[in-house]
């Protein structure tokens, strides 16, 4: 993208390392990562994959749990027009709360126990 003029200054998109910043958790014993799933048709813009970052954390001794939207939540995103559509807020919140209730009883309680 070309530089964008904003308040008299030119800015460029410098990219980013990753969307979950899990590398910042290096050194902790337990790490829970909340991460969206990238649609397969969209290329990754991250320098390192989530799987690679999880392996690095585990190699450094961390117990790692990754929570991502389940199929029901992804279907709610799709029905609302995708994650960039502002209309997704209510369906995403509802689906996320339902998934959260399931995940707490299935995985999180034992992870933090």
N, C-alpha and C positions, 0 to 999 in steps of 0.2 A: 504494500500500500504506500502511496506517496505521503510525504509529511502533511499533517493537518494543522492549519492555522487556528489557534485557540488563544483568545485574549492577547493577541499580538505576538505570540510565540509559536514556533513550529515544533510539533511533536511527531514522533514516529512510534510505531508498534514495535517494541523490542522483543516481543515474544515472552515466553514464560517457561519455567522449568517443569512444573506440573500443576494440576488443579487441586491436589489434596495436601500438598506440603508435608507428606509423611516423613520426609527426610529430617524434618525438624524434631522428630520424636526420637532420634538416635540417642541411645543412652538410657532410655526408660525401660523398665521391666515389662510393662504391658502397654500395648498400643492398640487403640481402636481407631480404624480409619472409616470414615463415612465418605463414600465416593459415588458419583454418578457413573453410569455405564455409557461409554461413547458409542453412538450408533455405528455399526460396522461400515456403513457407506461413507462415513466422515473420517478422513485420515487423522491419525494422532498428531497433536502438536507438541506433545511432551517430549522432553529429552530422554527420559527413562520411563519404561512402562510401570504400571502399578505392581505387576508381578515381580519385576526386578527390585523395586523399592521394598516390597514385603520381604523378599529374600535377604536383602541387605540388613533390614531390621532384625530378622530372625538369626542371621549369621552373627549379629552383635548381641545375641542373647535375649531378645525380646519375644514375648508371647504376643502374637499379632492376630487380631480379629478384623476382618473387612466386612462392612455392611454396605450393600449396594441395593438399589431398587429391585424388588422381585418382579416376576412376570405380571402380576396384577397391577402393581404400581406403574410399570412400563406401559401397560395397556391404557391406564388412565392418562399418562402423558400423551400417548399417541392419539387418543380420542379427543383430547383438548387441543390438538394441533401441534404438539411438540413442546420441548422445554423452553423455547424462546417466545412462545405465545403467552402474553400476559393473562389470558383466560385460563391458564393452567393452574393458577394459585389454589382455587377451592378443590378441584379434583385431586391435585397433588397432595394437598394437606390431608384430605380425607384418606387417600390411599396410604400415605406415609404414616398416619396415626395407626391405621389398621396393621400395617406391616410392623411398625414399632412394637405394638402390643404382642404380636406373635414372636418377634425376635427376642424381646425381653425374656419371655418364658422359655424359649427354645435355646438361646445361645448366650445372652448377655449375663444372666444371673450366674451361670457357672464360670464365665470368663472373669468376672470381677470377684468371684467367691474365694 
